[in-house]
């Protein structure tokens, strides 16, 4: 690793704007946004096909692409979300890439980093305590335990906290209520951090958070409680993006980590704005597949920020298409070009989503060691026949930068025209029901939408409070284009059910729920935590 001062210098960031956290990571002062050079880098968003147990490798591909860009001589930054501790010690492991395409120092990035996630969790739980204290002290007329809507968060995958009772022990321990914990990345405060454009906007968004409603049905906000200032004391440094590096010395800005289901699953607007002011190309990743992270990137992040992408990279693999084509997990290493073709409908659909927004779509075929030439050729043909701008193999995992050079050149070629004219799936002023219908039909391939009576009632309430015009952040499974995780490939013509709808007024969106979405993961049979340790020399093992 190079000293972080050298990485900052490679971008042209003034040393006075760097706040080092040790030798290899730093925060970047927001004063660095006042870059006099007028640089406007091209933004490239990395997304993928529907996730499978085979793994698609979006983060690894994004980093390999960045390293390839560096080898071609371009000034480039890769912008990622901060990994979440729950999945790190649970089913996923580290979130810093893999093989020869990683961001470093990965032990620090994955575990505690610069403390942003801890600050979000602390602020979230402080707010929970302040809300319950307001009920206990009767300081907000009409707000009682049954009206509290703000729960607590944890950074551990702990299914035992999904449904709890708090305040037991008698009158002095109240208020007594049923509650739950969510994972820190599912906190609305985390979503706010990723969307805020500075400290003032962060404060304003925090003030708009709805923490409950009175017995008369009136919303209770952070502003009414008068606690935005206390939250800012914990969060004021979190707005500064964090700078680290790839294994080959390219800058990486890692900032915020919102959940990919009930939030928008993208790194921060401030990180992208910062990087675009210094780099020629900014590679940023959207969580899950194009029907979730990428769609939300476009409708929520792009619309709010005004930062328009020049192209999208869609990550696919022969193994993943075989899974969608019906191959069993234990057979994925066996060559089966026909299964690739059968599962190709999933890739076709995701290319259609990207092209539907008007963006050039570069398909990155993430190579695995057991892929056959016939399988790789089948993936490329499927992609090109579906209208991809190009489809190239990427082997960043095994080769690092050299394995990403071809993909890097394809991305450069695809962005030569600058930012294309964006076409959104719905108009900003459309009704919430029309927005949901547009997403269901244009993004998820559904024929129609049904709303539960409770969802309709909640939507009417939101509309009465003036929140009906907010964008939709769909909460659904990431394991299928549809709402049903058992439906592989390309489901079509089904009915998409909305079971509930909730408001994240501070973040600035409504999130509609299609089926049950679990916001606190549980641990698997063999948690990754069992494979982790620290050597006597202080090296953390088992993260990648």
C-alpha positions as CSV (number, residue, x, y, z in Angstrom):
1,X,0.0,0.0,0.0
2,X,1.0,3.6,-0.7
3,X,0.7,6.2,2.0
4,X,-2.8,7.8,1.7
5,X,-1.2,11.2,1.1
6,X,0.3,9.9,-2.1
7,X,-3.1,8.5,-3.2
8,X,-4.7,11.9,-2.6
9,X,-1.9,13.6,-4.5
10,X,-2.6,11.3,-7.5
11,X,-6.1,12.7,-7.6
12,X,-4.9,16.3,-7.1
13,X,-6.5,16.7,-3.7
14,X,-4.9,19.5,-1.6
15,X,-3.1,18.0,1.4
16,X,-4.9,20.5,3.6
17,X,-8.2,18.8,2.6
18,X,-7.0,15.4,3.9
19,X,-7.8,14.2,7.4
20,X,-5.7,11.0,7.9
21,X,-6.9,8.1,10.0
22,X,-3.5,6.4,10.3
23,X,-1.2,5.8,7.3
24,X,-3.5,4.2,4.8
25,X,-7.0,5.8,5.1
26,X,-8.3,9.3,5.5
27,X,-11.4,11.5,5.3
28,X,-11.7,14.2,2.7
29,X,-12.8,17.6,3.9
30,X,-15.9,18.9,2.1
31,X,-13.7,22.0,1.3
32,X,-12.2,19.8,-1.4
33,X,-15.5,20.1,-3.3
34,X,-14.4,23.7,-4.1
35,X,-12.1,22.3,-6.8
36,X,-11.0,25.2,-9.0
37,X,-10.0,23.0,-11.9
38,X,-13.6,22.5,-13.1
39,X,-13.0,18.8,-13.7
40,X,-16.1,16.8,-14.5
41,X,-15.4,13.1,-14.7
42,X,-17.6,10.6,-16.4
43,X,-19.7,8.5,-14.0
44,X,-20.1,4.8,-14.7
45,X,-22.5,2.7,-12.6
46,X,-21.8,-1.0,-12.1
47,X,-24.8,-3.3,-11.6
48,X,-25.6,-7.0,-12.2
49,X,-28.0,-9.7,-13.1
50,X,-30.1,-11.4,-10.4
51,X,-27.9,-12.6,-7.6
52,X,-27.3,-16.4,-7.3
53,X,-25.4,-18.7,-5.0
54,X,-22.8,-18.9,-7.8
55,X,-21.8,-15.2,-7.2
56,X,-21.7,-12.5,-9.8
57,X,-18.8,-10.5,-8.5
58,X,-20.0,-6.9,-8.9
59,X,-17.5,-5.4,-6.4
60,X,-14.6,-7.5,-7.7
61,X,-15.5,-6.5,-11.3
62,X,-15.8,-2.8,-10.3
63,X,-12.4,-2.8,-8.7
64,X,-10.8,-4.9,-11.5
65,X,-12.3,-2.4,-14.0
66,X,-10.8,0.5,-12.0
67,X,-7.4,-1.2,-12.0
68,X,-7.7,-1.8,-15.7
69,X,-8.5,1.9,-16.2
70,X,-5.4,2.8,-14.3
71,X,-3.3,0.6,-16.5
72,X,-4.7,2.4,-19.5
73,X,-3.4,5.7,-18.1
74,X,-6.7,7.2,-16.9
75,X,-7.2,9.0,-13.7
76,X,-10.0,7.0,-12.0
77,X,-11.7,6.4,-8.7
78,X,-13.9,3.5,-7.6
79,X,-16.7,4.5,-5.2
80,X,-18.2,1.8,-3.0
81,X,-20.5,1.4,0.0
82,X,-19.0,0.7,3.4
83,X,-19.3,-3.0,4.2
84,X,-21.8,-4.1,6.9
85,X,-20.5,-6.1,9.9
86,X,-23.6,-8.4,10.0
87,X,-23.0,-10.0,6.6
88,X,-19.2,-9.9,7.1
89,X,-19.4,-12.2,10.0
90,X,-22.5,-14.0,8.6
91,X,-23.1,-15.4,5.1
92,X,-21.2,-13.0,2.9
93,X,-17.8,-12.3,4.4
94,X,-15.8,-9.2,3.5
95,X,-17.1,-6.5,1.1
96,X,-13.9,-5.3,-0.4
97,X,-13.6,-7.4,-3.6
98,X,-11.7,-10.6,-4.1
99,X,-8.5,-12.1,-5.4
100,X,-6.3,-9.6,-7.1
101,X,-9.1,-7.0,-7.4
102,X,-9.5,-5.6,-3.8
103,X,-9.5,-2.3,-2.0
104,X,-7.2,-2.1,1.0
105,X,-6.5,-2.0,3.9
106,X,-9.4,-4.5,3.8
107,X,-9.3,-5.5,7.4
108,X,-9.8,-1.9,8.5
109,X,-12.4,-1.2,5.8
110,X,-14.4,-4.2,6.7
111,X,-14.3,-4.0,10.5
112,X,-14.3,-0.5,11.9
113,X,-13.0,1.8,9.2
114,X,-13.3,5.5,10.2
115,X,-16.3,4.9,12.5
116,X,-19.1,6.1,10.2
117,X,-21.3,3.1,10.6
118,X,-20.8,3.2,14.4
119,X,-21.8,6.8,14.4
120,X,-25.0,6.1,12.4
121,X,-25.9,3.2,14.8
122,X,-25.2,5.4,17.8
123,X,-27.3,8.3,16.5
124,X,-30.2,5.9,15.5
125,X,-30.3,4.4,19.0
126,X,-29.9,7.7,20.7
127,X,-33.0,8.8,18.8
128,X,-34.8,5.7,20.0
129,X,-34.0,6.5,23.6
130,X,-35.1,10.1,23.2
131,X,-38.4,9.1,21.6
132,X,-39.2,6.7,24.4
133,X,-38.2,9.3,27.0
134,X,-40.6,11.7,25.4
135,X,-43.4,9.1,25.9
136,X,-42.2,8.3,29.4
137,X,-42.2,12.0,30.3
138,X,-45.5,12.8,28.4
139,X,-43.6,15.6,26.7
140,X,-45.4,15.2,23.3
141,X,-49.2,15.4,23.6
142,X,-50.9,12.3,22.2
143,X,-47.7,10.3,21.7
144,X,-47.9,7.0,23.5
145,X,-46.0,3.7,23.3
146,X,-48.4,2.4,20.6
147,X,-47.6,5.3,18.4
148,X,-43.8,4.9,18.3
149,X,-42.5,3.9,14.9
150,X,-38.7,4.2,15.5
151,X,-37.0,1.0,16.6
152,X,-33.3,0.2,17.4
153,X,-30.5,-1.1,15.3
154,X,-27.6,-3.5,15.7
155,X,-24.6,-4.4,13.6
156,X,-24.9,-8.1,14.3
157,X,-26.9,-10.7,12.4
158,X,-29.1,-11.6,15.4
159,X,-32.4,-13.2,14.5
160,X,-33.3,-13.2,18.2
161,X,-33.8,-9.4,18.1
162,X,-36.2,-9.4,15.2
163,X,-39.2,-9.2,17.6
164,X,-38.7,-8.1,21.2
165,X,-40.5,-6.5,24.1
166,X,-38.9,-3.5,25.7
167,X,-39.6,-1.7,28.9
168,X,-40.4,-4.7,31.1
169,X,-39.8,-4.4,34.8
170,X,-42.4,-2.0,35.9
171,X,-43.4,1.6,35.6
172,X,-39.9,2.9,36.1
173,X,-38.6,0.9,33.1
174,X,-41.2,1.9,30.4
175,X,-42.6,2.5,28.1
176,X,-43.6,-1.1,27.7
177,X,-44.0,-2.0,24.0
178,X,-43.4,-4.6,21.3
179,X,-40.4,-3.6,19.1
180,X,-37.7,-4.9,16.9
181,X,-34.1,-4.3,15.9
182,X,-32.9,-3.7,12.3
183,X,-29.4,-4.0,10.9
184,X,-27.5,-0.6,10.9
185,X,-27.5,-0.4,7.1
186,X,-31.3,-0.5,7.2
187,X,-31.4,2.7,9.3
188,X,-33.1,5.7,7.7
189,X,-30.2,7.7,9.0
190,X,-27.8,5.6,6.8
191,X,-30.0,6.3,3.8
192,X,-30.0,10.0,4.7
193,X,-26.2,10.1,5.0
194,X,-25.9,8.6,1.5
195,X,-28.3,11.2,0.0
196,X,-27.3,14.4,1.9
197,X,-25.4,17.0,-0.1
198,X,-23.7,18.6,3.0
199,X,-24.1,19.2,6.7
200,X,-27.0,21.6,6.3
201,X,-28.9,19.1,4.2
202,X,-28.1,16.4,6.7
203,X,-29.6,18.4,9.5
204,X,-32.7,19.2,7.5
205,X,-33.3,15.6,6.5
206,X,-32.8,14.4,10.1
207,X,-35.3,17.0,11.3
208,X,-37.9,15.5,8.9
209,X,-37.6,11.9,10.2
210,X,-41.0,10.7,11.4
211,X,-40.6,8.8,14.6
212,X,-44.2,8.1,15.4
213,X,-47.7,9.4,15.4
214,X,-50.1,10.7,18.0
215,X,-53.3,9.1,19.0
216,X,-55.0,11.6,16.6
217,X,-52.9,10.3,13.7
218,X,-50.5,13.3,13.5
219,X,-46.9,12.6,12.6
220,X,-44.2,13.3,15.2
221,X,-40.9,14.4,13.8
222,X,-37.3,14.9,15.1
223,X,-37.9,18.6,14.6
224,X,-40.8,18.5,17.1
225,X,-38.7,16.6,19.6
226,X,-36.0,19.2,19.2
227,X,-33.2,16.7,19.0
228,X,-31.6,17.3,15.6
229,X,-28.7,19.0,17.2
230,X,-27.9,16.0,19.4
231,X,-27.9,13.7,16.4
232,X,-25.6,16.1,14.5
233,X,-23.1,15.9,17.3
234,X,-22.7,12.2,16.5
235,X,-22.9,12.6,12.7
236,X,-21.2,15.8,11.7
237,X,-18.0,14.1,10.6
238,X,-19.7,11.2,8.8
239,X,-20.6,13.5,5.9
240,X,-16.9,13.6,4.8
241,X,-16.1,10.7,2.3
242,X,-13.4,8.2,3.1
243,X,-10.3,7.7,0.9
244,X,-8.5,4.4,0.5
245,X,-6.9,2.6,-2.5
246,X,-7.1,-0.5,-4.7
247,X,-4.4,-3.1,-4.6
248,X,-2.7,-1.4,-7.6
249,X,-2.9,2.1,-6.1
250,X,-5.9,3.7,-7.7
251,X,-8.0,5.9,-5.4
252,X,-11.2,4.4,-3.8
253,X,-13.8,6.5,-2.0
254,X,-15.9,4.4,0.3
255,X,-18.8,6.2,2.0
256,X,-22.1,5.2,3.5
257,X,-23.7,1.8,3.3
258,X,-27.5,1.8,2.9
259,X,-29.4,-1.4,2.7
260,X,-30.2,-2.6,-0.8
261,X,-33.8,-3.5,-0.1
262,X,-35.6,-0.9,1.9
263,X,-33.1,1.8,1.0
264,X,-31.4,2.6,-2.3
265,X,-28.3,0.5,-1.8
266,X,-25.7,3.0,-3.2
267,X,-22.8,4.9,-1.9
268,X,-23.1,8.6,-1.2
269,X,-23.9,11.5,-3.5
270,X,-21.0,13.4,-1.8
271,X,-18.5,10.7,-2.7
272,X,-19.5,10.7,-6.4
273,X,-19.5,14.5,-6.5
274,X,-16.1,14.6,-4.9
275,X,-14.6,12.0,-7.2
276,X,-16.1,13.5,-10.4
277,X,-14.3,16.8,-9.4
278,X,-10.9,15.1,-9.6
279,X,-11.0,11.9,-11.7
280,X,-11.5,11.3,-15.4
281,X,-13.7,8.3,-14.7
282,X,-15.7,7.4,-11.5
283,X,-16.7,3.8,-11.2
284,X,-19.6,3.4,-8.7
285,X,-21.5,0.3,-7.7
286,X,-25.3,-0.1,-7.0
287,X,-26.4,-2.9,-4.7
288,X,-28.0,-6.1,-5.9
289,X,-29.2,-6.3,-9.5
290,X,-30.4,-3.7,-12.0
291,X,-34.0,-4.2,-10.8
292,X,-33.1,-3.0,-7.3
293,X,-29.8,-1.0,-6.8
294,X,-29.5,0.3,-10.4
295,X,-33.2,1.3,-10.6
296,X,-33.0,3.1,-7.3
297,X,-29.7,4.7,-8.3
298,X,-31.5,6.2,-11.3
299,X,-34.8,7.2,-9.8
300,X,-33.5,8.3,-6.4
301,X,-29.8,9.1,-6.4
302,X,-29.5,10.5,-9.9
303,X,-32.7,12.5,-9.8
304,X,-31.7,14.0,-6.4
305,X,-28.1,14.7,-7.2
306,X,-28.3,15.7,-10.9
307,X,-25.1,13.6,-11.4
308,X,-25.9,11.7,-14.6
309,X,-24.1,8.4,-15.5
310,X,-22.5,8.1,-18.9
311,X,-22.8,4.3,-19.0
312,X,-23.7,1.2,-17.0
313,X,-21.7,-2.0,-16.6
314,X,-23.8,-5.1,-16.2
315,X,-22.0,-7.9,-14.5
316,X,-22.9,-11.5,-15.5
317,X,-21.2,-14.9,-15.4
318,X,-21.7,-18.2,-17.1
319,X,-22.2,-19.9,-13.7
320,X,-25.0,-17.5,-12.8
321,X,-26.8,-18.0,-16.0
322,X,-26.5,-21.8,-15.6
323,X,-28.2,-21.4,-12.2
324,X,-31.0,-19.4,-13.8
325,X,-31.1,-22.1,-16.5
326,X,-31.9,-24.8,-13.9
327,X,-28.4,-26.2,-13.0
328,X,-28.1,-27.4,-9.5
329,X,-25.5,-25.6,-7.3
330,X,-23.3,-28.7,-7.0
331,X,-23.2,-29.0,-10.8
332,X,-22.3,-25.4,-11.7
333,X,-18.6,-26.3,-12.3
334,X,-19.6,-28.7,-15.1
335,X,-19.8,-27.3,-18.6
336,X,-23.3,-26.8,-19.9
337,X,-23.7,-24.3,-22.6
338,X,-27.4,-25.1,-23.1
339,X,-28.1,-24.1,-19.5
340,X,-26.4,-20.8,-20.2
341,X,-28.7,-20.2,-23.1
342,X,-31.7,-21.2,-21.0
343,X,-30.8,-18.9,-18.2
344,X,-29.9,-16.1,-20.7
345,X,-33.4,-14.6,-20.4
346,X,-32.4,-13.2,-17.0
347,X,-29.5,-11.3,-18.7
348,X,-31.7,-10.2,-21.5
349,X,-34.2,-8.7,-19.1
350,X,-31.5,-6.8,-17.2
351,X,-30.0,-5.4,-20.4
352,X,-33.5,-4.2,-21.2
353,X,-33.7,-2.4,-17.9
354,X,-30.4,-0.5,-18.4
355,X,-31.3,0.4,-22.0
356,X,-34.7,1.5,-20.9
357,X,-33.1,4.4,-19.1
358,X,-31.2,5.3,-22.2
359,X,-27.7,4.3,-21.1
360,X,-25.1,2.4,-23.0
361,X,-24.9,-1.1,-21.5
362,X,-21.5,-2.8,-21.3
363,X,-21.8,-6.4,-20.2
364,X,-18.9,-7.6,-18.1
365,X,-18.6,-11.4,-18.2
366,X,-16.9,-12.2,-14.9
367,X,-14.7,-15.2,-15.6
368,X,-14.4,-18.2,-13.3
369,X,-11.7,-20.8,-13.7
370,X,-14.0,-23.6,-14.8
371,X,-15.9,-21.6,-17.5
372,X,-15.7,-23.3,-20.9
373,X,-15.0,-21.4,-24.1
374,X,-18.5,-22.4,-25.4
375,X,-20.2,-21.1,-22.3
376,X,-18.4,-17.7,-22.5
377,X,-19.2,-17.4,-26.2
378,X,-22.9,-18.2,-25.4
379,X,-23.0,-15.4,-22.8
380,X,-21.5,-12.9,-25.2
381,X,-23.9,-13.8,-28.0
382,X,-26.9,-13.5,-25.7
383,X,-25.7,-10.1,-24.6
384,X,-25.0,-8.7,-28.0
385,X,-28.2,-10.1,-29.5
386,X,-30.1,-8.3,-26.6
387,X,-28.6,-4.9,-27.6
388,X,-25.6,-4.6,-25.3
389,X,-23.1,-2.0,-26.4
390,X,-20.4,-4.5,-25.9
391,X,-19.8,-7.8,-24.0
392,X,-16.3,-8.5,-22.8
393,X,-14.7,-10.9,-20.4
394,X,-13.2,-9.7,-17.2
395,X,-10.7,-11.6,-15.0
396,X,-9.9,-9.1,-12.3
397,X,-10.0,-11.8,-9.6
398,X,-7.2,-13.8,-11.0
399,X,-5.2,-11.1,-12.9
400,X,-6.0,-7.8,-11.3
401,X,-5.6,-4.8,-13.6
402,X,-4.5,-6.8,-16.7
403,X,-7.7,-8.8,-16.4
404,X,-9.7,-5.6,-16.5
405,X,-8.1,-3.8,-19.3
406,X,-10.4,-5.0,-22.1
407,X,-13.4,-4.1,-20.0
408,X,-11.9,-0.7,-19.2
409,X,-11.4,0.1,-22.9
410,X,-15.0,-1.0,-23.7
411,X,-16.2,1.4,-21.0
412,X,-14.1,4.2,-22.3
413,X,-15.5,3.6,-25.8
414,X,-19.1,3.5,-24.5
415,X,-18.8,6.8,-22.7
416,X,-17.3,8.8,-25.6
417,X,-20.6,10.4,-26.3
418,X,-20.7,11.9,-22.8
419,X,-23.9,11.7,-20.6
420,X,-26.8,10.4,-22.7
421,X,-30.4,11.6,-22.4
422,X,-32.0,9.8,-19.5
423,X,-35.4,8.2,-19.8
424,X,-37.0,7.4,-16.5
425,X,-39.7,4.8,-15.8
426,X,-42.0,7.3,-14.3
427,X,-42.5,11.0,-14.0
428,X,-41.6,12.7,-10.8
429,X,-45.1,14.1,-10.4
430,X,-46.9,10.8,-11.0
431,X,-49.0,9.4,-8.2
432,X,-47.4,6.7,-5.9
433,X,-49.7,4.1,-7.4
434,X,-48.7,5.0,-10.9
435,X,-45.1,4.9,-10.0
436,X,-45.4,1.4,-8.4
437,X,-47.3,0.2,-11.5
438,X,-44.6,1.6,-13.8
439,X,-41.9,-0.2,-11.8
440,X,-43.8,-3.5,-11.7
441,X,-44.4,-3.5,-15.5
442,X,-41.3,-1.9,-16.9
443,X,-38.7,-3.2,-14.4
444,X,-40.1,-6.4,-12.9
445,X,-42.0,-7.7,-15.9
446,X,-45.4,-7.9,-14.1
447,X,-48.7,-7.5,-15.7
448,X,-50.5,-5.8,-12.8
449,X,-50.3,-4.7,-9.2
450,X,-52.5,-5.5,-6.2
451,X,-52.5,-3.5,-3.0
452,X,-53.5,-4.9,0.4
453,X,-56.1,-2.9,2.3
454,X,-53.5,-1.8,4.9
455,X,-51.2,-0.6,2.2
456,X,-54.0,1.5,0.6
457,X,-54.9,3.0,3.9
458,X,-51.3,3.9,4.7
459,X,-50.8,5.4,1.2
460,X,-53.9,7.6,1.7
461,X,-52.5,8.8,5.0
462,X,-49.2,9.6,3.4
463,X,-50.9,11.5,0.7
464,X,-52.9,13.5,3.2
465,X,-49.7,14.6,4.8
466,X,-48.2,15.7,1.4
467,X,-45.8,12.8,1.0
468,X,-47.5,11.1,-1.9
469,X,-45.2,12.7,-4.5
470,X,-42.0,11.1,-3.1
471,X,-40.2,8.6,-5.2
472,X,-40.7,4.9,-4.6
473,X,-38.0,2.7,-3.1
474,X,-39.3,-0.8,-3.7
475,X,-38.6,-3.4,-1.0
476,X,-38.6,-6.8,-2.5
477,X,-36.4,-9.9,-2.7
478,X,-33.1,-9.5,-4.5
479,X,-33.1,-13.2,-5.5
480,X,-35.6,-12.8,-8.3
481,X,-36.7,-10.1,-10.7
482,X,-40.2,-10.7,-9.2
483,X,-41.4,-10.5,-5.6
484,X,-41.0,-14.3,-5.2
485,X,-37.5,-15.5,-4.7
486,X,-38.3,-19.0,-6.0
487,X,-38.9,-17.6,-9.5
488,X,-35.7,-17.8,-11.4
489,X,-34.9,-16.5,-14.9
490,X,-37.3,-14.0,-16.3
491,X,-40.8,-14.1,-14.7
492,X,-43.4,-12.4,-16.8
493,X,-47.1,-11.6,-16.8
494,X,-47.7,-12.2,-13.0
495,X,-49.4,-10.0,-10.4
496,X,-47.1,-7.9,-8.2
497,X,-48.4,-7.6,-4.7
498,X,-47.9,-4.6,-2.4
499,X,-48.4,-5.8,1.1
500,X,-47.4,-2.5,2.9
501,X,-46.0,0.9,2.3
502,X,-43.9,3.0,4.7
503,X,-42.4,6.5,4.6
504,X,-38.8,7.5,5.0
505,X,-39.6,11.2,4.9
506,X,-36.1,12.3,6.0
507,X,-34.5,10.2,3.2
508,X,-37.1,11.5,0.8
509,X,-38.9,8.3,-0.4
510,X,-41.7,5.9,0.2
511,X,-40.8,2.3,0.4
512,X,-43.4,-0.2,-0.8
513,X,-43.1,-3.7,0.4
514,X,-43.7,-6.7,-1.9
515,X,-43.8,-9.7,0.4
516,X,-41.9,-10.1,3.6
517,X,-38.6,-8.3,3.7
518,X,-36.3,-9.1,6.6
519,X,-34.3,-6.1,7.8
520,X,-32.2,-8.0,10.3
521,X,-30.3,-11.0,8.8
522,X,-29.8,-14.2,10.8
523,X,-26.6,-16.2,10.9
524,X,-26.2,-19.2,8.5
525,X,-25.3,-22.8,9.6
526,X,-21.7,-22.0,9.2
527,X,-21.1,-18.3,9.8
528,X,-18.1,-16.7,8.3
529,X,-17.1,-15.6,11.8
530,X,-16.0,-19.2,12.4
531,X,-13.3,-18.8,9.8
532,X,-11.8,-15.6,11.1
533,X,-8.9,-15.0,13.3
534,X,-5.9,-12.7,13.9
535,X,-2.3,-13.9,13.6
536,X,0.3,-13.0,16.3
537,X,1.6,-10.4,13.8
538,X,-1.9,-8.7,13.7
539,X,-3.0,-9.9,10.3
540,X,-6.8,-10.5,10.1
541,X,-7.6,-13.8,8.4
542,X,-10.8,-15.0,6.7
543,X,-12.2,-11.7,5.3
544,X,-11.9,-12.5,1.6
